[in-house]
Amino acid sequence: MKKKLLTGILLLNTTLYFSQSFVKTMKRLPDTGQNTSYTGTFGEDNDYSINTPFFIDNGNGTVTDTITGLIWQKSDGGEMTIENAITYCSNLILGSETDWRLPNAHELFSIMNLQYSNPSLDASVFTTTTAQYWWSIDKQVNDITKIWATNAGGGIGNHPKTETISAGGNKKFHARAVRNPITPVVVQTRFTDNGNGTISDNMTNLIWEKTPFADTLSWEQSLIYANTLTLTGKTDWRLPNIKELQSINDETLINPSLNTNYFNITSAKKYWSSTTLPNQTSNAWYMYTQFGITTFDAKTTKHNLICVRSNQLINNLNEINSSKLSIYPNPFSNKITLKNTLGNENFELYNSFGQLIFSGKNIDQQNFDSLINGIYFLKITAQKTSIIKLLKE
């Protein structure tokens, strides 16, 4: 039986920079939401849980993504041209807020839930509409008549703006507004070349292979290769899920659409992700770096792959089975309550960057009201070690 891993992301050390700043509008990169296993081979999307999607319905037509920090329009604004979509979002007043905008491609893809299909959105969070596509603000770099959009099937790609019904086409492109409740952070350098065959992404804190595997492999072979890779003395490499893979795409580049100042890539290729197409389980998602579209193919097809890793807070986690210890409430506000403790547990509370917040036995006597809202990891050490993921709101 495969063991599911829970991974916490730590801050990264950096060594070699190329100057290029980016605005970071998302605090963390969400998981895909895929929670079903489709193979006995270890390393598929379902085997890793890093930033599990968690939304809060604000009860005013908006939802908060606790992973990214973005606030979204719960029900999209309906079918419209890209020009009207931009105007609609900028003029929107919702939840007593006026700073709504059309999302960029990476923000828009972040809310896709790849456990579902048609639409690939969590219907308990977002109102289901007749949309086939959703507009982003990003244009294709060499053709301003084409716009990046997500689709109900779960992919993202560049589409002629005339495809939508309002522009004379026969497809339904809708607009969904987003806003930042806090000021975005400027990341001075997107990538860091670590000088050891790896690249650190300072937007997501993921670590990538600088030079992808030269040959092509099937999906199952790619999972095995990534899971058995040893590079820079690390053995926790894996095949990225489709959101992780799409996160390094640069919509300002083509052929390839990855930054060749960092990645040792010379041409457009198709790269496997670890994410299965849930309604066609013999297929898996990949990204084609001609432009950066995500689509799917039969798992038996041979494509390229690039491996990723994240610094682990704890590896090979085990459940505490020596007692019926429970932690509640979750989400918590200022107090963490314990039930059925053995009395000898030690608790360590970490934030999502792996920074230690608290260590000791009396965590239930602490007041955490001053902590910012977000994801935390509670490490519990007794006869065995376990991690519980907590949300503070």
N, C-alpha and C positions, 0 to 999 in steps of 0.2 A: 504494500500500500504506500502510496506517495505521501510524503509529509509536507504540509503547507508551511511556508516560511513567512514570518512577519519581519519586515525590514524597516529600520528607522534610518533616516537620512541625516548624515552629519555634515558639518561645515568642512570644506575642502581646503587643503594647502595648495598654493599655486606657485608656479615658478617662471614660466615664460609667457609673455603677453604680446598680442598684436592689438593696437589701439582701435577700438570701435565700441562706443557706448550704446546701450539698449535700455529702453524703458520696460521695467518689469511690472506688469499689471496684475499678475497672478502670484500669490504667495507660494503655492506649491502646485505641482502637476498631479492631477487626480489619476487614480487607477481607471481602467476601462469599465469596471463594474462587472466583468466576467467572473462568475462564481461557479461555473460548472466545468467538470473535467471531461475532455473529449479524447484523451489518449492515456495509455498506461506509461508512456515515456515522460520522465520528469523534465520540467522546464517550461511547460505551457503556461499561458497567462494566469490561469486559475491557481497555480502553485505559489504565486507571490502576492502578498498584500502589503502595500506600502502606504498609499493614501486613499483609503476606501471612500468612494463618493458619499457625501452626507450633506443633504440640503435641509434648510429650515424654511417652512412656509410662513411668511410674515403676516398672512391674513389680510393683505391689502393689494393683492394682485401681483406681488413680487415674491421671489424666493432667494435666499442667501445660500451661496455655495461656501460651506465652511472650509473647504480645502483651498480654493483659490482666493476667497475673500470677495469675489464679485457678487453683485446683486443683479438678478435677471428678471425680466418680464415673464410672468408665469404662463400666460397665453400669448402666442405670437400675434402680431398686428394684422395678419392676413396677407393675401397676394398683392404684390405691387412691383413696379419697376425698381431698379436699383436707385435711380435718382429720387424717387418718392420714398424709398426705404430710408435713405439718408435724412431726408427732410422730416419724415414721420418720427424717427427716433430723436432727432435733435429738438423737435417741438413737443415731445411727449411729456406730460405731467402725470406721474403715477407714484402712489405712496407718498404724496406731498413733496416729491423730488422732481427737479427739472433738468438735472445733468445727465440725461440719458443719451446714448449714442449707439450707433451700429457697431457690433463687435468686430475685432480683427479675426483673421482665419484661425489662429491658435486658440483664442478665447472661445470662439464658436465651437471648435472641435472638442474643447475640454468638457462640454456638457453631454457629449455623446455617451450613451451607455451601450456597450457592445455585447451585453447579455441579451439585449432585445433587438428586434428588427422590425422595421416598417410600422412605427418609427423606432429608431435606435435612441430613444429617450425614455427615462423613467416616468411612466404615466401617473405614478403617485406623486410626482413632483411637478411635471409640466403638463398643461392641458393639451390633450390630443386634438389636432386640427387636420385639415385636408392637405397640409403642406407636403410637397415632394422634395423641396429644397429650402434652405435658409441662406439669405444673403450675408456676406461679410463685407467689410469696407475695402478689402484688398483687391487690387487689380492684377491681372497677369502682367509681368514685368515688360514683356515686349509687345503687348497687345492690350490697350486700355479698353477694348470692347469686350474683354473677357474678365469675369469676376469670380473670385474664390467663393465657393458655397459648400455647405454640408448637405448631405442628402438623407432621406428618411431610412435608407438602407444601412447607414452608418459610415459612409465614406466622405471624403472631401476632395474637391477638384475644381478646375477652372472651367467656367461655362460662359458662352456668349450671353450677353445681357438681353439679347432679343429672344431668348428661349422662353421667358415667362409670358403668361397670357396677356398681361397688360401692355407688353411691348410687341405683341403680334405673334407670339409663340403659342405652344400648346401645353406648357408645363407650369406648375404652381410653385413659384418662388415667393416665400414669405419673409417678413422682417421680424426679428426678435431683438428688443433693446436690452442693453446692459449698462451698468454704471459701476464706478469705483467708489465705495464708501470712504476709503482712505486714499491718501496721495500715493500714486505709484512710485516705485523706487527706481533710480537710475543705476544700472549696472555698468560700470565703466568699461569692462571688457567681457564680451559674451563667452568666449572660449579661452582656455588656458592650455597651452602645450606643456605637458608635464615633463617632457624630455626623456620619457622612458617607454614610448610607444603608446601612450594613452593621452586622451584629451578630456579635460574637465569642463563641463558646461556650468557656468556660473549663474545661469537662470534657473536650472532645475537641480543642481548638485549631483547630477549623474556623471559617471565616468565612462568614456567610450574608447573603443579601439581606434587608434589613429589609422591603421592600415587594415581594412577588412580582409577576411579570408579570400584568397584569390580565386578559388573554384566555386562552382555552383553545387547546391545540395537540395535534396527534397526537404520538406518541412520537418519531418521526423528526424532526418539526419542533421538538420540545422539545430534542433533542440539538443541532440546528443553532443554535437561538436561544441556548442556554446557552454553546455553544462560541464564539459570535461576540459575546457580551456584553462591553462595556467599561464598567466601573463603578469609580469612585475611581482611575482611571488604570490599572486592572489588566485584563488580557485573559485571564487563566487561569481564568475562571469555567467551571463545568461543571454538568451535571445530577448530583445526588447519587446514589450507589448506595442500595439499600434499607436497608442498615444505618445509613448516615449519616442518611438521612431519618428513620428510626425513632428515632434517638438524640435528636432534639429533641422527640419527643412527650412530653407531660407527662400521666401517667395520673391525676393529680389534677384535670385540667381536661376539660371537654367542650364541644363546639359553639362554638368550636373547641378542640381539645386541644393547641394551641400557646400559649405565653405571650404574651398580647396587650400586656403591658407593654413588650415588645421588638419582636415581629413585628407589622407593620401588617396585621393580618388580622382580619376582623370576623365571619366565618361559617365553617362547616365546608365544606371542599372536598376534592377528590381530587387528589393531587399525584403526578406521574410520578416514578419513579426511573429510573436508567440500566440497571437489572438485568432481564435477560430471563428468562422462565420456560423452563428448559432442555429440558423434555420437551414443551413447547408453544410453539415459538419464535416464533409469531405473536403471543404475549402477552408483556406486561411487567408488572413489579410496580409498584404504587402504594400510597400511604398515604392513608386517608380520615380527616380530622381531626374527624369527629363524636366518635369516641372514640380513634382512633389505630390502628385495625386495618390490617394490610398484606394486600393481596390483589392479584389480577391482572386485566387486561383486554386486549382486542385492541389492538394497537399503533396501529391506525387510528382508535381512539376519541380524542376530544379531551378532555383533562383539563388542570388547572392545573399550574404548575411553579414551583419556587423554586430559585434557583441557589446554588452553594456554591463555595468555593475554599479551598485551604490554602497557607500560605506555602511556596514551593518552595525546596528545597535546591539543586537543579540542574534545569534544564529542557532539553528537546531532547537527551536523552542519547544518546550513540553508543557502540557497541561498539568496543573496541580491536581493530582488525583488522591492525595492523602487526606483531603478534607473537602468539605463542600463550601469552601471560602467563596464569598461573593462580594463584589464591589458595587456600590450604588450611591447616588443615582448616576446614570450615564445617559445624557450629558449631566455634568455637575456645574455648580455655580461657584461656591466658595468652600464647601466641605466635601470630603470623600469619606463615606461611611463603610465600615467593614462588618461582615456577618460570618459567623462560624470560623473564626480564626483559631489557629493552633496555639498562638501565643509566642511562637519563636520566629515568625516571619520578619524578614527585613525588607523594607520598601524603598525603591528608588524611583523618583518621578523625573522623566525627561521631557523636554519640549521636542518639537518635530525636527529640530536640527541636532538632536542628540546631546544637548546641553543639560547637565544635571541640575534639577531644581530643588530636590529634597532627597535626603537619605536618612533613614532611621526606622524605628519600630512604631512610633506613635503618629503615623500619618493622619489618622482619624481625628487627631487633636489640633491639626494645622488649619489655618485659614488661608485659602488660596484666592481670595477675592481680588488681590492685586495682579494676578496673572492675566495676560491678554487672552481673549477668546481664541480657540483653535484646538488643534489635535495635540494630545499628550500621550506618552507611553509610560505605564506603570510596571516596573520590573519587581517581581515578587520572588524572593529567595527563601526557601524553606528546605524541605527534603529534595525538592526539585526547583528549577527556575522556570518562570513563565512571564509572559508579557501580556498585559491587558491594555487595549487601546481605549483612551478616554477622550471625550469631547467636552471642552469648557465653553459655556455660553452664558 
